[in-house]
């Protein structure tokens, strides 16, 4: 019987909290991830010269689809969603691929690429399901460590701004981010109970108040314009389907499935979800696929499971999937209420960046915790980790490393997270599965067993 056809009352992921707690903890998840959909829409709008009304409609649509996908992953009806505390966000790499396709062809073709990629998930899943055995803890732990490095680097840019622009590395902005981090740590240390679990949100709120006090934030104009936002279906008109133009996004979807595997296994362990990964992971991927398909119809790029909220689950020790379901409801409300969406977009960049980097660093801690259970004195494990870190960190730390390579290869080679994960899986398989029997006591399939809270 499938893991999802029965209720695991013993699993912390299934714990139902009081409505007030659900709302507060859900809001904390939303505040941490809110920058992702807003940034994604602004990037696309600026690159494709969208007017203000279309930009507002896309922000609304993105929040709506993220909310729907979050509910889907939290409840997992009929195997669509993992029934885990996941938050859905626009994928970072897919945004840039979406823009590249739109610039090279047109935005209707880019939307068609999203729709075809979502359908490709379903076609590739039966094959990919057989590959889950190649994602043991050393691969997942390495992936989480690389996720942490990548996200810290990306969101560190919201603190400093872009090199060469006015105000780059402004000491006031860096101090504001540092104050946000310090407030988060102090709340985690000196508060207790519910307030301690809200340390991340309290740090963000405190940082925002400091920013308002020193004039580094502006919240006027929240109620200018319409109060109700209505997302538009097919905002660019009918999509166009071009298989060759869509190939970069389709190829990325394979990488996305590998990332979803690692995130699912890590979140399942943290949330105390028992069961077989070969049941849980496909449910996550099906949830990603249907959410991305709906996102394409509303003009977004791929909407996928986020590694961002793993750090929140670990930091708060609140593992209930009903908390992320509450976050999904809040995201839908943000999509409909335009002033709330404008408030989310008004959060100061340094404060959001400061909150994000400490949460994403916690993801790295989770990866290290996984890796410490692996015997790194073992010859194969040592080379697996070393090779993965080499291929993962090089393009992350040296962004122009592959600039002279063909454009199509840069999308894969230049993605440090993808290359590190793929390298870890391949090198581990080379040492474990090629030319030798499985090690004594090694399981034939990965399982995710409930652990005591740490």
Buried (B, 14 or more C-beta within 10 A) or exposed (E): EEBBEEEBEEBBBBBEBEEEBBBBBBBBBBBBBBBBBBBBBBBBBEBBEBEEEBBBBBBBBBBBBBBBBBBBBBBBEEBBBBBBBBBBBBBBBBBBBBBBBBEEBBBBBBBBBBBBBBBBBEEBBEEBBEBBBBBBBBBBBBBBBBBBBBBBBBBBEBBBBEEEEEEEEBEEBBBBBBBBBBBBEBBBEEBEEEBBBBBBBBBBBBBBEBBEEEEBBEEEEBEEEEEEBEBBEEBBEEBBBBEEBBBBBBBBBBBBBBBBBBBBBBBBBBBBBBBBBBBBBBBBBBBBBBBBBBBBBBBBBBBBBBBBBBBBBBBBEBBBBBBBBBBBBBBBBBBBBBBBBBBBBBBBBBBBBBBBBBBBBBBBBBBEBBBEEBEEEEEBBBBBBEBBBEBBBBBBEEEEBBEEEEEEEBBBBBBBBBBBBBBBBBBBBBBBEEEEEEEEEEEEEBBBEBEEEE
